[in-house]
């Protein structure tokens, strides 16, 4: 298999050359070395960070192929890579976001996010196009498996678009269950509030329900989130709150007689969410910050409230292999309801429009299947 090339010498990819400039290009198809491989991408989920890359908030200044939730078929693989990854040609796999050297202390403990060789510096979906061989993102017909790539096999019968949900579901399982439990919070019977009804907020809801939470509330903001809050109710939320018209602190206290044992904040670009999370938490409670603010403004936040309540505030980033595997098993089992989350698909030529709409650009027409002119898709998927 070493050095083998397919008949076609090029592959197609949507390249982010500048903020809001996603250009479809033909790129050279790389040859496969003994320690590398090539995945034919079938579907790539859209993440909130994809929107921020597209709008320029996270643009690194160099052209790249976005997309870090890729699912596809191993089309070529070298002998060394096949042994390392435990896969062969024809296998359907999920490509993990982070690469792992597999030898440093962080990688040996299962925390590839802190890999001494890679870390956050060269995640899939963010690495520049001019770093050979260039195919580092899922918005393409093919994705390279680098020597330190990590993959998981997709269970038989799980379709590619649904399989892309393993990344957000894995994030919800980690952020809402594993992280709070690691700092001493108990989910069994707990009152949980999830701030943000996006695809990861819904995953946090499903995860805490699965962990035995006694009461789960989910918050959203205005008409944009109305259909997402309705979906949260169908997925088992005891209470959904539109914070534009209802005080979430009072609503949770009225419903439960007290505050939240665990608050999981997955909001993006919501500077006031931290203050809201602190207000919602009961004394001795835990606040997990998984969403990013986008700036250093924290309106309404009073550190003394953290002291008086003796709160635990912990950050959470990314997904581990354990989370991916658990999420894939849940999706294949099909009993959580998360696998029914509607997704809107777009080809490479339509990717910019879908990204713009999911980023909140009201001027962009609705994408077919998004649920209407006012509904922003809950989950977007690029199908090359």
Phi, psi and omega per residue, in radians:
X1 nan -0.334 -3.090
X2 -1.073 2.260 3.082
X3 1.309 0.013 -3.098
X4 -1.210 2.460 3.110
X5 -2.167 2.532 3.058
X6 -1.348 3.025 -3.102
X7 -1.080 -0.718 3.135
X8 -1.374 2.342 -3.118
X9 -1.640 -0.069 -3.121
X10 -2.299 2.789 3.025
X11 -2.248 2.800 3.134
X12 -1.771 2.514 3.121
X13 -2.639 2.603 3.020
X14 -1.658 1.973 -3.030
X15 -1.807 2.231 3.052
X16 -1.493 1.790 -3.064
X17 -1.609 -0.366 3.115
X18 -2.894 2.845 3.107
X19 -0.901 2.245 -3.140
X20 1.138 0.312 3.075
X21 -2.157 1.634 3.129
X22 -1.880 1.988 -3.002
X23 -2.029 2.238 3.112
X24 -1.437 2.198 -3.080
X25 -2.295 2.742 2.928
X26 -1.630 2.234 -3.092
X27 -2.145 2.724 3.129
X28 -1.091 2.422 3.066
X29 -1.489 2.125 -3.081
X30 -1.321 2.609 3.020
X31 -1.308 2.638 -3.137
X32 -1.599 2.207 3.092
X33 -1.653 2.988 -3.139
X34 -0.995 -0.555 -3.079
X35 -1.855 0.312 3.126
X36 -2.271 3.065 3.103
X37 -2.707 3.119 3.138
X38 -2.425 2.227 3.135
X39 -1.863 2.280 2.996
X40 -1.455 1.950 -3.036
X41 -1.252 2.248 3.070
X42 -1.768 -0.573 -3.119
X43 -2.805 2.580 3.088
X44 -2.443 2.073 -3.142
X45 -1.252 2.684 3.096
X46 -1.727 2.297 3.135
X47 -1.917 2.816 3.081
X48 -1.019 -0.577 3.099
X49 -1.189 -0.462 3.043
X50 -1.093 -0.758 3.121
X51 -1.056 -0.719 -3.093
X52 -1.245 -0.592 2.993
X53 -1.058 -0.824 -3.063
X54 -1.101 -0.771 -3.095
X55 -1.372 -0.215 3.083
X56 1.855 -0.148 -3.125
X57 -1.160 -0.517 3.137
X58 -2.117 0.303 -3.128
X59 -1.214 2.215 -3.045
X60 -1.457 -0.008 3.110
X61 1.611 -0.103 3.109
X62 -2.272 2.537 -3.123
X63 -1.047 2.492 3.106
X64 -2.644 2.870 2.991
X65 -1.714 1.959 -3.140
X66 -1.247 3.069 3.045
X67 1.886 1.899 -3.131
X68 -2.188 0.356 3.092
X69 -2.185 0.959 -2.985
X70 -1.585 2.439 3.044
X71 -2.239 2.359 3.132
X72 -2.975 -3.039 -3.091
X73 -1.764 2.305 3.049
X74 -1.177 1.925 -3.075
X75 -1.632 -0.632 3.072
X76 -2.470 2.530 3.061
X77 -2.741 2.366 3.098
X78 -1.306 2.823 -3.050
X79 -1.110 -0.703 3.135
X80 -1.149 -0.785 3.138
X81 -1.130 -0.671 3.141
X82 -1.083 -0.726 3.113
X83 -1.188 -0.741 -3.100
X84 -1.128 -0.727 -3.049
X85 -1.607 -0.283 -3.128
X86 1.227 0.562 3.134
X87 -2.261 2.917 3.083
X88 -2.420 2.979 3.131
X89 -1.020 2.383 -3.131
X90 1.719 -0.247 3.109
X91 -1.286 2.454 3.019
X92 -1.575 2.255 -3.053
X93 -2.350 2.765 2.887
X94 -1.758 2.292 3.086
X95 -1.654 2.102 -3.119
X96 -1.203 2.707 -3.114
X97 -1.142 -0.795 -3.005
X98 -1.661 2.525 2.976
X99 -1.571 2.788 -3.078
X100 -2.462 2.266 3.071
X101 -1.297 -0.332 3.104
X102 1.191 0.104 -3.092
X103 -2.156 -0.470 -3.123
X104 -1.265 2.827 -3.112
X105 -0.960 -0.715 -3.129
X106 -1.107 -0.800 -3.127
X107 -1.165 -0.664 3.126
X108 -1.151 -0.439 3.105
X109 -1.535 -0.037 3.122
X110 1.629 0.164 -3.089
X111 -1.901 1.338 -3.115
X112 -1.157 -0.315 3.100
X113 -1.051 -0.442 -3.103
X114 -1.881 0.350 3.140
X115 -0.950 2.304 -3.102
X116 -1.216 -0.443 3.124
X117 -1.523 -0.578 -3.017
X118 -2.092 -1.112 -3.098
X119 1.023 -2.380 -3.122
X120 -1.560 -0.017 -2.968
X121 -1.272 -0.535 -3.041
X122 -2.401 0.859 3.092
X123 -1.144 2.625 3.007
X124 -1.072 2.438 -3.135
X125 1.597 -0.112 -3.098
X126 -2.249 -0.350 -3.066
X127 -1.204 2.382 -3.047
X128 -1.067 2.620 3.137
X129 -1.073 -0.574 -3.075
X130 -1.459 0.108 2.938
X131 -1.536 1.953 -3.067
X132 -0.982 2.494 0.040
X133 -1.599 0.200 2.996
X134 1.621 -0.490 -3.031
X135 -1.514 1.244 -3.030
X136 -1.792 0.086 -3.096
X137 -2.333 2.794 -3.056
X138 -1.451 -0.106 3.074
X139 -1.444 1.057 -3.068
X140 -2.790 2.857 3.086
X141 -1.285 -0.384 -3.114
X142 -2.480 2.629 -3.124
X143 -2.311 2.336 -3.129
X144 -1.368 2.477 2.946
X145 -1.735 1.811 -3.127
X146 -1.258 2.900 -3.124
X147 -0.971 -0.502 -3.128
X148 -1.882 0.319 3.111
X149 -1.168 2.774 3.089
X150 -2.252 2.377 3.137
X151 -2.374 2.790 2.983
X152 -2.260 2.488 3.099
X153 -1.317 2.449 3.115
X154 -1.474 2.292 3.130
X155 -1.001 2.536 3.131
X156 -1.013 2.359 3.091
X157 1.603 -0.173 3.127
X158 -1.563 2.060 -3.058
X159 -1.247 2.687 -3.023
X160 -1.024 -0.761 -3.104
X161 -1.093 -0.745 3.102
X162 -1.180 -0.629 -3.134
X163 -1.095 -0.489 3.112
X164 -1.101 -0.333 3.110
X165 -1.206 -0.162 -3.108
X166 -1.144 -0.489 3.114
X167 -1.212 -0.964 3.102
X168 -1.133 -0.620 3.107
X169 -1.158 -0.725 3.078
X170 -1.063 -0.669 3.091
X171 -1.107 -0.758 3.122
X172 -1.089 -0.710 3.123
X173 -1.117 -0.720 -3.118
X174 -1.277 -0.900 -3.031
X175 -1.159 -0.670 -3.014
X176 -1.663 -0.279 -3.090
X177 -2.129 -1.083 -3.028
X178 -1.146 -0.754 -3.104
X179 -1.144 -0.885 3.103
X180 -1.095 -0.662 3.115
X181 -1.123 -0.566 -3.124
X182 -1.161 -0.414 3.127
X183 -1.817 0.231 2.995
X184 1.793 0.029 3.119
X185 -1.366 2.527 3.080
X186 -1.862 2.209 3.139
X187 -1.517 -0.494 -3.093
X188 -1.090 2.019 -3.136
X189 1.374 0.044 -3.026
X190 -1.318 2.744 2.937
X191 -1.625 2.130 -3.077
X192 -2.140 2.400 3.011
X193 -2.127 2.223 3.100
X194 -1.853 2.107 3.111
X195 -1.618 1.946 -3.141
X196 1.907 2.063 -3.085
X197 -1.756 0.487 3.082
X198 -1.277 -2.988 -3.034
X199 -1.109 -0.538 3.091
X200 -1.436 -0.563 3.037
X201 -1.124 -0.707 3.078
X202 -1.145 -0.594 3.076
X203 -1.163 -0.666 3.091
X204 -1.109 -0.687 3.070
X205 -1.035 -0.877 -3.125
X206 -1.101 -0.707 -3.128
X207 -1.134 -0.770 -3.121
X208 -1.220 -0.614 3.053
X209 -1.074 -0.768 -3.140
X210 -1.118 -0.539 -3.131
X211 -1.444 -0.009 3.051
X212 1.689 0.293 3.108
X213 -0.979 2.475 -3.096
X214 -1.471 -0.465 -3.107
X215 -2.684 2.260 3.133
X216 -2.271 2.202 3.055
X217 -1.982 2.572 3.121
X218 -2.247 2.326 3.140
X219 -1.885 2.696 3.063
X220 -2.582 3.140 -3.062
X221 -2.313 1.894 2.934
X222 1.206 -2.949 -3.069
X223 -1.034 -0.570 -3.130
X224 -0.995 -0.586 -3.063
X225 -1.746 0.050 -3.036
X226 -1.044 -0.817 -3.108
X227 -1.248 -0.453 3.094
X228 -1.275 -0.674 3.083
X229 -1.156 -0.649 3.070
X230 -1.092 -0.679 3.093
X231 -1.162 -0.666 3.094
X232 -1.045 -0.706 3.097
X233 -1.075 -0.735 3.140
X234 -1.176 -0.454 -3.141
X235 -1.549 0.060 3.009
X236 1.967 0.125 3.091
X237 -1.147 2.365 3.097
X238 -1.359 -0.454 -3.088
X239 -2.629 2.310 2.997
X240 -2.075 2.465 -2.988
X241 -2.332 2.158 2.953
X242 -1.571 1.898 -3.000
X243 -1.260 -0.149 3.084
X244 -1.272 -0.364 -3.127
X245 -2.197 -0.105 -3.078
X246 -2.366 2.361 3.068
X247 -1.305 1.953 -3.065
X248 -1.133 -0.574 -3.134
X249 -1.120 -0.831 3.127
X250 -1.151 -0.708 -3.114
X251 -1.085 -0.752 3.139
X252 -1.188 -0.719 3.125
X253 -1.132 -0.705 3.116
X254 -1.115 -0.637 -3.075
X255 -1.394 -0.512 -3.013
X256 -2.067 -0.244 -3.083
X257 1.432 0.131 3.136
X258 -2.990 -2.852 -3.129
X259 -1.647 -3.024 -3.089
X260 -1.558 2.404 3.006
X261 -1.224 -0.660 -3.137
X262 -2.380 2.284 3.009
X263 -2.051 2.222 -3.132
X264 -2.009 1.968 -3.085
X265 -1.750 1.873 3.105
X266 -1.964 0.297 -3.133
X267 -1.207 2.760 3.066
X268 -2.161 2.426 3.100
X269 0.939 0.748 3.118
X270 -2.208 1.417 -3.025
X271 -1.010 -0.523 -3.102
X272 -1.430 -0.050 -3.059
X273 -1.163 -0.564 3.138
X274 -1.105 -0.779 3.113
X275 -1.072 -0.687 3.118
X276 -1.141 -0.722 3.128
X277 -1.092 -0.753 3.129
X278 -1.121 -0.699 3.125
X279 -1.160 -0.599 -3.113
X280 -1.299 -0.528 -3.037
X281 -1.253 2.437 3.057
X282 -1.352 2.863 3.028
X283 -0.982 2.301 -3.092
X284 1.431 0.087 -3.086
X285 -1.391 3.110 -3.087
X286 -2.157 2.334 3.068
X287 -2.039 2.149 3.091
X288 -1.833 2.112 3.104
X289 -1.757 1.891 3.132
X290 -2.037 -0.326 3.085
X291 -1.533 2.770 3.138
X292 -1.873 2.511 -3.068
X293 -1.444 -0.633 -3.093
X294 1.604 -0.252 3.056
X295 -2.739 -3.088 -3.078
X296 -1.738 0.154 3.115
X297 -1.378 2.318 3.128
X298 -2.331 1.277 -3.083
X299 -1.099 2.381 3.067
X300 1.421 -0.021 -3.110
X301 -1.493 2.212 3.110
X302 -2.103 1.866 -3.113
X303 -0.952 -0.491 3.141
X304 -1.043 -0.521 3.137
X305 -1.158 -0.571 3.079
X306 -1.155 -0.708 -3.138
X307 -1.175 -0.900 -3.072
X308 -1.071 -0.697 -3.134
X309 -1.462 -0.171 -3.067
X310 0.906 0.952 -3.106
X311 -1.455 2.664 2.945
X312 -1.762 2.130 3.076
X313 -2.041 2.128 -3.048
X314 -2.332 2.435 3.104
X315 -1.559 2.723 3.141
X316 -2.496 2.342 -3.111
X317 -2.475 2.259 2.939
X318 1.352 -3.091 -3.018
X319 -2.250 2.398 3.079
X320 -1.669 2.898 3.115
X321 -1.015 -0.655 3.106
X322 -1.038 -0.725 -3.138
X323 -1.175 -0.765 3.089
X324 -0.987 -0.837 -3.068
X325 -1.111 -0.755 3.127
X326 -1.133 -0.709 -3.136
X327 -1.130 -0.759 3.115
X328 -1.064 -0.719 3.128
X329 -1.121 -0.706 3.121
X330 -1.132 -0.745 3.141
X331 -1.118 -0.710 3.136
X332 -1.191 -0.625 3.125
X333 -1.162 -0.661 3.035
X334 1.256 0.548 -3.102
X335 -1.986 -0.173 -3.070
X336 -1.463 -0.345 -3.051
X337 1.581 -0.327 -3.089
X338 -1.129 -0.553 -3.130
X339 -1.152 -0.227 -3.134
X340 -1.592 -0.027 3.127
X341 -0.979 2.213 -3.105
X342 -1.197 2.494 3.079
X343 -2.225 2.551 3.086
X344 -1.825 2.249 -3.083
X345 -1.844 2.664 3.100
X346 -2.614 2.553 3.048
X347 -1.393 3.094 -3.132
X348 -1.021 -0.676 -3.121
X349 -1.231 -0.339 -3.116
X350 -1.799 -0.004 -3.014
X351 -1.078 -0.695 -3.100
X352 -1.078 -0.735 3.130
X353 -1.112 -0.735 3.129
X354 -1.158 -0.726 3.108
X355 -1.067 -0.785 -3.125
X356 -1.085 -0.731 -3.134
X357 -1.166 -0.729 3.141
X358 -1.236 -0.375 3.057
X359 -1.405 -0.104 3.070
X360 1.725 0.312 3.119
X361 -1.398 1.766 -3.062
X362 -1.156 -0.326 -3.104
X363 -1.349 -0.213 -3.108
X364 -1.502 2.240 3.134
X365 -1.048 2.696 3.123
X366 -1.078 2.458 3.062
X367 -1.438 2.464 3.140
X368 -0.925 2.269 3.112
X369 1.568 0.016 -3.080
X370 -1.380 -0.224 3.088
X371 1.843 0.065 3.101
X372 2.238 2.971 -3.064
X373 -1.141 -0.520 -3.076
X374 -1.669 -0.198 -3.098
X375 -1.571 2.256 2.996
X376 -1.612 2.249 -3.101
X377 -0.922 2.453 3.110
X378 -1.259 -0.706 -3.095
X379 -2.438 2.129 3.093
X380 -1.812 2.531 -3.118
X381 -2.373 2.227 3.017
X382 -1.557 2.235 3.117
X383 -2.054 1.722 -3.061
X384 -1.038 nan nan
